[in-house]
Amino acid sequence: MMFPFFENARIELYSYNEQEEDFFGEKHEYQSKGEYPADVQPLSPASSQRVFGKILQDTYKVLLNIDVPIEDTDLIKIPNLGTFEIVGSVETWNHGLIDHKEITIKKHRKEVINYEHDNQD
């Protein structure tokens, strides 16, 4: 399927996987789901004010193909920008003309380093 938006980035998706709790508390890891084309745009101050009630820095709107297997608990990594969390839910727009998924993401203050990347060739 052709990407209906301006593809300006490739995002890496990681699914959240809980593991057993240990002495120090809950453990979790992220497992790679793949890499996908995306249209990543900074959220304007007006949009940020409307969505969050205040102006937030480092927030972006992301448009994806309808068939991207993304969930609201996934971690997103954009090379050279860092890691991001999804704010709110994944919106699916399937009105027939331009089917797509839309998410709002917020940059982590510290890059998440405990994810597993599938580099098994």
N, CA and C atoms as an extended XYZ file, in Angstrom:
363
Properties=species:S:1:pos:R:3:atomname:S:1:resname:S:1:resid:I:1 pbc="F F F"
N         0.839       -1.186        0.000 N   MET     1
C         0.000        0.000        0.000 CA  MET     1
C         0.882        1.246        0.000 C   MET     1
N         0.471        2.249       -0.728 N   MET     2
C         1.220        3.490       -0.826 CA  MET     2
C         0.963        4.378        0.393 C   MET     2
N         1.988        5.047        0.870 N   PHE     3
C         1.865        5.928        2.024 CA  PHE     3
C         1.217        7.234        1.584 C   PHE     3
N         0.050        7.600        2.159 N   PRO     4
C        -0.708        8.752        1.664 CA  PRO     4
C        -0.258       10.112        2.192 C   PRO     4
N         0.827       10.167        2.958 N   PHE     5
C         1.273       11.413        3.542 CA  PHE     5
C         2.718       11.681        3.158 C   PHE     5
N         3.251       12.766        3.648 N   PHE     6
C         4.633       13.117        3.386 CA  PHE     6
C         5.529       12.294        4.307 C   PHE     6
N         6.183       11.289        3.766 N   GLU     7
C         7.059       10.435        4.567 CA  GLU     7
C         8.356       11.174        4.852 C   GLU     7
N         8.508       11.671        6.076 N   ASN     8
C         9.709       12.424        6.424 CA  ASN     8
C        10.541       11.738        7.502 C   ASN     8
N        10.100       10.545        7.947 N   ALA     9
C        10.851        9.818        8.976 CA  ALA     9
C        10.518        8.336        8.909 C   ALA     9
N        11.418        7.558        9.473 N   ARG    10
C        11.154        6.133        9.683 CA  ARG    10
C        11.189        5.941       11.190 C   ARG    10
N        10.120        5.386       11.729 N   ILE    11
C        10.058        5.174       13.168 CA  ILE    11
C        10.256        3.694       13.472 C   ILE    11
N        10.855        3.428       14.613 N   GLU    12
C        11.022        2.062       15.097 CA  GLU    12
C        10.024        1.863       16.230 C   GLU    12
N         9.234        0.787       16.152 N   LEU    13
C         8.241        0.481       17.180 CA  LEU    13
C         8.750       -0.628       18.094 C   LEU    13
N         8.481       -0.473       19.381 N   TYR    14
C         8.841       -1.475       20.369 CA  TYR    14
C         7.624       -1.740       21.250 C   TYR    14
N         7.295       -3.022       21.439 N   SER    15
C         6.163       -3.370       22.296 CA  SER    15
C         6.641       -3.537       23.729 C   SER    15
N         5.776       -3.160       24.646 N   TYR    16
C         6.055       -3.237       26.074 CA  TYR    16
C         5.774       -4.649       26.544 C   TYR    16
N         6.757       -5.275       27.174 N   ASN    17
C         6.598       -6.633       27.698 CA  ASN    17
C         6.944       -6.645       29.181 C   ASN    17
N         5.938       -6.975       30.007 N   GLU    18
C         6.197       -7.083       31.443 CA  GLU    18
C         6.900       -8.395       31.719 C   GLU    18
N         7.764       -8.384       32.714 N   GLN    19
C         8.439       -9.587       33.150 CA  GLN    19
C         8.163       -9.769       34.629 C   GLN    19
N         8.665      -10.835       35.192 N   GLU    20
C         8.438      -11.103       36.598 CA  GLU    20
C         8.991       -9.984       37.470 C   GLU    20
N         8.315       -9.779       38.584 N   GLU    21
C         8.771       -8.777       39.537 CA  GLU    21
C         9.924       -9.361       40.339 C   GLU    21
N        10.939       -8.553       40.598 N   ASP    22
C        12.051       -9.027       41.418 CA  ASP    22
C        12.136       -8.197       42.696 C   ASP    22
N        13.210       -8.354       43.428 N   PHE    23
C        13.407       -7.664       44.697 CA  PHE    23
C        13.313       -6.148       44.559 C   PHE    23
N        13.717       -5.619       43.405 N   PHE    24
C        13.744       -4.172       43.200 CA  PHE    24
C        12.450       -3.631       42.591 C   PHE    24
N        11.497       -4.490       42.304 N   GLY    25
C        10.221       -4.035       41.751 CA  GLY    25
C         9.934       -4.631       40.392 C   GLY    25
N         8.999       -4.007       39.684 N   GLU    26
C         8.572       -4.495       38.371 CA  GLU    26
C         9.688       -4.373       37.348 C   GLU    26
N         9.843       -5.420       36.543 N   LYS    27
C        10.815       -5.391       35.451 CA  LYS    27
C        10.049       -5.446       34.141 C   LYS    27
N        10.566       -4.771       33.147 N   HIS    28
C         9.954       -4.811       31.828 CA  HIS    28
C        11.034       -4.597       30.775 C   HIS    28
N        10.671       -4.912       29.563 N   GLU    29
C        11.570       -4.679       28.439 CA  GLU    29
C        10.740       -4.327       27.222 C   GLU    29
N        11.394       -3.829       26.216 N   TYR    30
C        10.732       -3.521       24.957 CA  TYR    30
C        11.306       -4.419       23.872 C   TYR    30
N        10.424       -4.975       23.039 N   GLN    31
C        10.839       -5.862       21.958 CA  GLN    31
C        10.470       -5.214       20.624 C   GLN    31
N        11.378       -5.275       19.676 N   SER    32
C        11.179       -4.635       18.378 CA  SER    32
C         9.984       -5.212       17.626 C   SER    32
N         9.169       -4.307       17.061 N   LYS    33
C         8.043       -4.699       16.213 CA  LYS    33
C         8.324       -4.378       14.750 C   LYS    33
N         9.380       -3.619       14.489 N   GLY    34
C         9.725       -3.272       13.124 CA  GLY    34
C         9.911       -1.780       12.930 C   GLY    34
N        10.200       -1.433       11.683 N   GLU    35
C        10.444       -0.044       11.296 CA  GLU    35
C         9.418        0.341       10.240 C   GLU    35
N         8.859        1.558       10.349 N   TYR    36
C         7.758        1.973        9.471 CA  TYR    36
C         7.934        3.419        9.021 C   TYR    36
N         7.468        3.736        7.798 N   PRO    37
C         7.494        5.131        7.347 CA  PRO    37
C         6.440        5.938        8.094 C   PRO    37
N         6.728        7.212        8.324 N   ALA    38
C         5.795        8.058        9.072 CA  ALA    38
C         5.904        9.503        8.615 C   ALA    38
N         4.844       10.232        8.884 N   ASP    39
C         4.820       11.678        8.706 CA  ASP    39
C         4.823       12.260       10.114 C   ASP    39
N         5.953       12.811       10.544 N   VAL    40
C         6.122       13.330       11.898 CA  VAL    40
C         6.160       14.852       11.827 C   VAL    40
N         5.235       15.497       12.530 N   GLN    41
C         5.137       16.955       12.523 CA  GLN    41
C         5.106       17.482       13.951 C   GLN    41
N         5.853       18.543       14.257 N   PRO    42
C         5.768       19.138       15.594 CA  PRO    42
C         4.337       19.601       15.870 C   PRO    42
N         3.891       19.402       17.081 N   LEU    43
C         2.565       19.867       17.474 CA  LEU    43
C         2.647       21.374       17.686 C   LEU    43
N         1.789       22.113       17.028 N   SER    44
C         1.826       23.569       17.136 CA  SER    44
C         1.399       23.999       18.544 C   SER    44
N         1.816       25.173       18.998 N   PRO    45
C         1.388       25.649       20.315 CA  PRO    45
C        -0.134       25.687       20.453 C   PRO    45
N        -0.844       26.072       19.401 N   ALA    46
C        -2.308       26.112       19.466 CA  ALA    46
C        -2.885       24.710       19.628 C   ALA    46
N        -2.342       23.736       18.888 N   SER    47
C        -2.799       22.348       19.012 CA  SER    47
C        -2.491       21.797       20.393 C   SER    47
N        -1.300       22.081       20.890 N   SER    48
C        -0.907       21.629       22.216 CA  SER    48
C        -1.830       22.213       23.285 C   SER    48
N        -2.156       23.475       23.153 N   GLN    49
C        -3.055       24.139       24.102 CA  GLN    49
C        -4.436       23.485       24.072 C   GLN    49
N        -4.923       23.170       22.865 N   ARG    50
C        -6.245       22.557       22.708 CA  ARG    50
C        -6.275       21.129       23.264 C   ARG    50
N        -5.230       20.338       23.014 N   VAL    51
C        -5.208       18.935       23.431 CA  VAL    51
C        -4.883       18.783       24.908 C   VAL    51
N        -3.864       19.497       25.406 N   PHE    52
C        -3.392       19.295       26.764 CA  PHE    52
C        -3.778       20.391       27.749 C   PHE    52
N        -4.302       21.505       27.252 N   GLY    53
C        -4.637       22.614       28.132 CA  GLY    53
C        -3.440       23.477       28.475 C   GLY    53
N        -2.291       23.145       27.919 N   LYS    54
C        -1.075       23.936       28.103 CA  LYS    54
C        -0.145       23.653       26.939 C   LYS    54
N         0.851       24.499       26.778 N   ILE    55
C         1.804       24.319       25.684 CA  ILE    55
C         2.922       23.396       26.159 C   ILE    55
N         3.093       22.284       25.467 N   LEU    56
C         4.126       21.312       25.801 CA  LEU    56
C         5.224       21.346       24.751 C   LEU    56
N         6.444       21.185       25.187 N   GLN    57
C         7.578       21.092       24.277 CA  GLN    57
C         7.788       19.630       23.894 C   GLN    57
N         8.447       19.394       22.779 N   ASP    58
C         8.815       18.048       22.344 CA  ASP    58
C         7.619       17.115       22.168 C   ASP    58
N         6.528       17.640       21.631 N   THR    59
C         5.370       16.808       21.299 CA  THR    59
C         5.159       16.872       19.791 C   THR    59
N         4.742       15.740       19.219 N   TYR    60
C         4.615       15.618       17.777 CA  TYR    60
C         3.338       14.876       17.416 C   TYR    60
N         2.813       15.190       16.242 N   LYS    61
C         1.719       14.432       15.656 CA  LYS    61
C         2.346       13.517       14.619 C   LYS    61
N         1.931       12.234       14.618 N   VAL    62
C         2.486       11.249       13.697 CA  VAL    62
C         1.349       10.597       12.922 C   VAL    62
N         1.489       10.570       11.604 N   LEU    63
C         0.520        9.905       10.733 CA  LEU    63
C         1.184        8.651       10.172 C   LEU    63
N         0.444        7.533       10.221 N   LEU    64
C         0.964        6.232        9.805 CA  LEU    64
C        -0.028        5.527        8.897 C   LEU    64
N         0.473        4.569        8.119 N   ASN    65
C        -0.418        3.712        7.337 CA  ASN    65
C        -1.387        2.997        8.260 C   ASN    65
N        -2.556        2.694        7.752 N   ILE    66
C        -3.596        2.026        8.535 CA  ILE    66
C        -3.162        0.639        9.003 C   ILE    66
N        -2.242       -0.005        8.287 N   ASP    67
C        -1.848       -1.369        8.626 CA  ASP    67
C        -0.650       -1.469        9.575 C   ASP    67
N        -0.167       -0.356       10.121 N   VAL    68
C         0.943       -0.388       11.076 CA  VAL    68
C         0.416       -0.933       12.410 C   VAL    68
N         1.051       -1.984       12.958 N   PRO    69
C         0.565       -2.618       14.184 CA  PRO    69
C         0.995       -1.866       15.444 C   PRO    69
N         0.439       -0.692       15.656 N   ILE    70
C         0.840        0.153       16.783 CA  ILE    70
C        -0.224        0.124       17.873 C   ILE    70
N         0.237        0.112       19.123 N   GLU    71
C        -0.651        0.155       20.277 CA  GLU    71
C        -0.223        1.299       21.185 C   GLU    71
N        -1.139        1.765       22.031 N   ASP    72
C        -0.847        2.940       22.844 CA  ASP    72
C         0.219        2.713       23.915 C   ASP    72
N         0.605        1.453       24.169 N   THR    73
C         1.670        1.181       25.135 CA  THR    73
C         3.038        1.030       24.473 C   THR    73
N         3.099        1.123       23.142 N   ASP    74
C         4.359        0.964       22.422 CA  ASP    74
C         5.301        2.137       22.679 C   ASP    74
N         6.578        1.844       22.580 N   LEU    75
C         7.619        2.860       22.640 CA  LEU    75
C         8.033        3.146       21.206 C   LEU    75
N         8.306        4.396       20.905 N   ILE    76
C         8.712        4.785       19.562 CA  ILE    76
C        10.116        5.365       19.629 C   ILE    76
N        10.969        4.909       18.709 N   LYS    77
C        12.308        5.481       18.605 CA  LYS    77
C        12.443        6.081       17.213 C   LYS    77
N        12.856        7.335       17.185 N   ILE    78
C        13.122        8.008       15.920 CA  ILE    78
C        14.619        8.280       15.901 C   ILE    78
N        15.348        7.638       14.962 N   PRO    79
C        16.793        7.836       14.915 CA  PRO    79
C        17.159        9.324       14.913 C   PRO    79
N        18.159        9.665       15.675 N   ASN    80
C        18.684       11.026       15.831 CA  ASN    80
C        17.761       11.957       16.612 C   ASN    80
N        16.601       11.476       17.067 N   LEU    81
C        15.714       12.312       17.885 CA  LEU    81
C        15.497       11.750       19.282 C   LEU    81
N        15.574       10.426       19.451 N   GLY    82
C        15.393        9.827       20.767 CA  GLY    82
C        14.194        8.903       20.827 C   GLY    82
N        13.744        8.649       22.068 N   THR    83
C        12.595        7.773       22.283 CA  THR    83
C        11.393        8.591       22.727 C   THR    83
N        10.212        8.060       22.414 N   PHE    84
C         8.967        8.775       22.655 CA  PHE    84
C         7.907        7.830       23.200 C   PHE    84
N         6.965        8.393       23.947 N   GLU    85
C         5.798        7.642       24.399 CA  GLU    85
C         4.566        8.186       23.698 C   GLU    85
N         3.571        7.343       23.548 N   ILE    86
C         2.312        7.753       22.933 CA  ILE    86
C         1.442        8.389       24.004 C   ILE    86
N         0.914        9.560       23.705 N   VAL    87
C         0.027       10.269       24.618 CA  VAL    87
C        -1.399       10.003       24.159 C   VAL    87
N        -2.204        9.425       25.022 N   GLY    88
C        -3.591        9.121       24.652 CA  GLY    88
C        -3.674        7.819       23.877 C   GLY    88
N        -4.663        7.740       23.014 N   SER    89
C        -4.927        6.517       22.252 CA  SER    89
C        -4.485        6.663       20.802 C   SER    89
N        -4.346        5.512       20.156 N   VAL    90
C        -4.076        5.490       18.724 CA  VAL    90
C        -5.411        5.732       18.019 C   VAL    90
N        -5.482        6.754       17.188 N   GLU    91
C        -6.708        7.060       16.446 CA  GLU    91
C        -6.639        6.396       15.082 C   GLU    91
N        -7.694        5.677       14.721 N   THR    92
C        -7.765        5.032       13.418 CA  THR    92
C        -8.809        5.751       12.585 C   THR    92
N        -8.396        6.255       11.435 N   TRP    93
C        -9.273        6.968       10.518 CA  TRP    93
C        -9.445        6.106        9.271 C   TRP    93
N       -10.608        5.499        9.136 N   ASN    94
C       -10.854        4.605        8.000 CA  ASN    94
C       -12.124        5.016        7.262 C   ASN    94
N       -12.106        6.209        6.741 N   HIS    95
C       -13.272        6.767        6.046 CA  HIS    95
C       -13.258        6.471        4.555 C   HIS    95
N       -12.285        5.688        4.107 N   GLY    96
C       -12.267        5.254        2.721 CA  GLY    96
C       -11.366        6.044        1.799 C   GLY    96
N       -11.251        7.344        1.993 N   LEU    97
C       -10.441        8.153        1.086 CA  LEU    97
C        -8.952        8.053        1.425 C   LEU    97
N        -8.595        8.424        2.647 N   ILE    98
C        -7.207        8.347        3.092 CA  ILE    98
C        -7.197        7.653        4.454 C   ILE    98
N        -7.208        6.325        4.432 N   ASP    99
C        -7.168        5.558        5.677 CA  ASP    99
C        -5.799        5.721        6.321 C   ASP    99
N        -5.781        5.986        7.636 N   HIS   100
C        -4.507        6.149        8.332 CA  HIS   100
C        -4.710        6.037        9.835 C   HIS   100
N        -3.605        5.973       10.550 N   LYS   101
C        -3.604        6.034       12.007 CA  LYS   101
C        -2.887        7.316       12.401 C   LYS   101
N        -3.352        7.904       13.495 N   GLU   102
C        -2.779        9.157       13.971 CA  GLU   102
C        -2.500        9.041       15.459 C   GLU   102
N        -1.302        9.463       15.855 N   ILE   103
C        -0.937        9.433       17.266 CA  ILE   103
C        -0.269       10.749       17.649 C   ILE   103
N        -0.283       11.035       18.936 N   THR   104
C         0.474       12.151       19.493 CA  THR   104
C         1.552       11.535       20.359 C   THR   104
N         2.791       11.983       20.165 N   ILE   105
C         3.900       11.430       20.938 CA  ILE   105
C         4.619       12.537       21.698 C   ILE   105
N         5.225       12.150       22.813 N   LYS   106
C         5.978       13.083       23.648 CA  LYS   106
C         7.352       12.492       23.910 C   LYS   106
N         8.371       13.297       23.745 N   LYS   107
C         9.749       12.837       23.905 CA  LYS   107
C        10.053       12.529       25.364 C   LYS   107
N        10.795       11.425       25.583 N   HIS   108
C        11.270       11.095       26.922 CA  HIS   108
C        12.381       12.060       27.317 C   HIS   108
N        12.405       12.445       28.557 N   ARG   109
C        13.478       13.326       29.039 CA  ARG   109
C        14.811       12.581       29.026 C   ARG   109
N        14.760       11.292       29.384 N   LYS   110
C        15.942       10.437       29.311 CA  LYS   110
C        15.604        9.334       28.331 C   LYS   110
N        16.510        9.052       27.410 N   GLU   111
C        16.251        8.017       26.419 CA  GLU   111
C        16.144        6.658       27.106 C   GLU   111
N        15.109        5.934       26.764 N   VAL   112
C        14.894        4.612       27.336 CA  VAL   112
C        15.949        3.673       26.765 C   VAL   112
N        16.663        3.018       27.641 N   ILE   113
C        17.758        2.163       27.158 CA  ILE   113
C        17.487        0.676       27.352 C   ILE   113
N        16.428        0.310       28.059 N   ASN   114
C        16.191       -1.105       28.316 CA  ASN   114
C        15.181       -1.678       27.317 C   ASN   114
N        15.522       -1.638       26.051 N   TYR   115
C        14.706       -2.276       25.028 CA  TYR   115
C        15.557       -3.310       24.313 C   TYR   115
N        14.879       -4.283       23.724 N   GLU   116
C        15.563       -5.356       23.017 CA  GLU   116
C        15.385       -5.130       21.532 C   GLU   116
N        16.496       -5.091       20.793 N   HIS   117
C        16.412       -4.875       19.350 CA  HIS   117
C        16.726       -6.179       18.642 C   HIS   117
N        15.859       -6.588       17.735 N   ASP   118
C        16.048       -7.835       17.016 CA  ASP   118
C        17.101       -7.653       15.931 C   ASP   118
N        18.304       -8.079       16.179 N   ASN   119
C        19.373       -8.025       15.184 CA  ASN   119
C        19.852       -9.420       14.852 C   ASN   119
N        18.942      -10.360       14.853 N   GLN   120
C        19.301      -11.742       14.594 CA  GLN   120
C        19.195      -12.023       13.112 C   GLN   120
N        20.307      -12.172       12.467 N   ASP   121
C        20.336      -12.455       11.030 CA  ASP   121
C        20.814      -13.858       10.778 C   ASP   121
